[in-house]
Amino acid sequence: MRSQPTVLLGVTGGIAAYKAAELLRGFQKAGMDVRVMMTEAATRFVAPLTFETLSGHAVHVGDRLRADFTITHIEEANAADIMVVAPATANTVAKMAGGAADNLLGATYLAYGGTVVVAPSMNTNMWRHRATQRNVALLREQGVFILEPGAGELACGVYGSGRMADPDSIVAEVKLRLQVERKTDLRSLHVVITAGGTREPIDAVRFIGNRSSGKMGVALARAAYDRGATVDLVKANIDLPLAPGVREIDTPTAGGMYREVMRLLPETDILIMAAAVADYEVVTPAGGKIGKSKSEVAVTLAPTTDILCEVAVAKRPGQFVVGFAAEYGVDGLVRAREKLTRKRLDMIVFNDISRSDIGFNSDYNEVHILTPQGESQVERAPKETIAEIVLDHIARAVRAQTTEYQTQS
């Protein structure tokens, strides 16, 4: 690869096309040279001159193909280190999945021999439609990396999944794909990951909960599946797009999560407890809704089952168990070290939840990875990047553990 990698950015005709300018800037800040290719529809949202000015290169636009025009630009495209289509409309996703080459972008995709990353953007009903999901699955089978859209208010006024992935997350994914080939270091392993925040009912309406979005756990699940693992995601109250290829199990309460983890444990090779599990539950939740009155209402709490402590007792030799320590303030690192020993973990990942720029409800995280052998710090980065780094550490430790057991036997 050249010292300055080249990104071929395909922009299609969705409202998120304006975000492609921000994405282009993000690639440049990461030290990449960007060449832009647009569909005719995209030019009705953002003028090619915008991308020409930002990139310093001519922008190629084409919905009708000419042999001389197409061959020249396909040859240029194949010189790129990676191809990114963002935003990718439902129409473009369908054309790419079906192998249509009726415009310049489609022909280039078919002729391109490198890594391709696609960031879909569309109406939530279009995204959830079986035809779109089939097309996305076909692209994955072709080796395309899909950055699933996030949830939020869409341009059409509907709330749901369909928003193009955050430009910073796309840049992080591209950086990762440029640095490493697709990893298969978790192939044939069964990985169980918990994610989200449990909610303990007070009555039929109210609950005791926390602000965990589940983004870190979902990022870990997607990355583990991408590395070849069979993945079960035991999730609590997560409003995020489904993790492709991952079996998802809903466990809204701490008790439900405990039961599922223990049920799956005998066949689990790697357990990653990334969920924020409640420490206390209401002893006797009310059957209906507690009405408002001027009287005080007493709620009696009891400790929930400590899942990791139970796992430590039941785990078999060779299983690898990872905990997450979401602690408040820098002193939390001390508490994380204590948890690593007390809960007999193979690894614990600490992050400081006193910071508003990482952790709960953020797309970013900054962590310390602790093992009995040592510690390392991972600077602030998108959670997708943090997930890959955490799995790098896990894969290395599992290989070392396996080698040790083979030597002893």
Order of alpha helices (4+ residues) and beta strands (2+ residues): beta-alpha-beta-alpha-beta-alpha-beta-alpha-alpha-beta-alpha-alpha-beta-beta-beta-alpha-beta-beta-beta-alpha-beta-beta-alpha-beta-beta-beta-alpha-beta-alpha-beta-beta-beta-alpha
